[in-house]
Amino acid sequence: MRTKATPRRKRVGERSAAPLGAGTLARRLARALAELDAERRRHTRQLAAVRGACDRRLAAVVQDLSSLRHHEARADALARLLTEREAALAARVERIAVLESLLRDPAHVR
């Protein structure tokens, strides 16, 4: 003897297999397109923000490099100046020593 099959119950959230109407599909498509457009705008804003931050960071690094090069050039100039002054001072010390030796020797003093 055959028993009658009990109908299957629908689960919560399960949709029927019936085809969707054109209006429903149009609304879903419009919503998806709006979400896509919003996501594109959000992505564009994020990209602009990231580019701006990178540009600011790059500008700061370039400014630091410029400052370091300026200080390096200034240090080199000061080192050259110090070397020149030390050479001039050494020449003067030597000249003073020669003149003092001449003063100590009475043969050269008149």
PEKA-V676240 format. One record per residue. N is the residue number from 1. OMEGA is omega in whole degrees, 0 to 359 (* if undefined). Layout:
BEGIN
n->N omega->OMEGA
n->N omega->OMEGA
END
This chain:
BEGIN
n->1 omega->182
n->2 omega->176
n->3 omega->181
n->4 omega->180
n->5 omega->178
n->6 omega->180
n->7 omega->181
n->8 omega->180
n->9 omega->179
n->10 omega->177
n->11 omega->179
n->12 omega->179
n->13 omega->180
n->14 omega->182
n->15 omega->178
n->16 omega->182
n->17 omega->181
n->18 omega->180
n->19 omega->180
n->20 omega->180
n->21 omega->182
n->22 omega->179
n->23 omega->179
n->24 omega->179
n->25 omega->180
n->26 omega->178
n->27 omega->179
n->28 omega->179
n->29 omega->179
n->30 omega->179
n->31 omega->179
n->32 omega->179
n->33 omega->178
n->34 omega->178
n->35 omega->179
n->36 omega->179
n->37 omega->179
n->38 omega->179
n->39 omega->177
n->40 omega->179
n->41 omega->178
n->42 omega->179
n->43 omega->178
n->44 omega->178
n->45 omega->179
n->46 omega->180
n->47 omega->178
n->48 omega->179
n->49 omega->180
n->50 omega->178
n->51 omega->179
n->52 omega->179
n->53 omega->179
n->54 omega->178
n->55 omega->178
n->56 omega->179
n->57 omega->179
n->58 omega->178
n->59 omega->179
n->60 omega->179
n->61 omega->179
n->62 omega->178
n->63 omega->177
n->64 omega->179
n->65 omega->179
n->66 omega->179
n->67 omega->179
n->68 omega->178
n->69 omega->178
n->70 omega->180
n->71 omega->178
n->72 omega->179
n->73 omega->179
n->74 omega->179
n->75 omega->178
n->76 omega->179
n->77 omega->178
n->78 omega->178
n->79 omega->177
n->80 omega->180
n->81 omega->179
n->82 omega->178
n->83 omega->179
n->84 omega->181
n->85 omega->178
n->86 omega->178
n->87 omega->179
n->88 omega->179
n->89 omega->178
n->90 omega->178
n->91 omega->179
n->92 omega->177
n->93 omega->179
n->94 omega->179
n->95 omega->178
n->96 omega->179
n->97 omega->179
n->98 omega->180
n->99 omega->177
n->100 omega->178
n->101 omega->177
n->102 omega->178
n->103 omega->180
n->104 omega->182
n->105 omega->184
n->106 omega->181
n->107 omega->182
n->108 omega->182
n->109 omega->181
n->110 omega->*
END
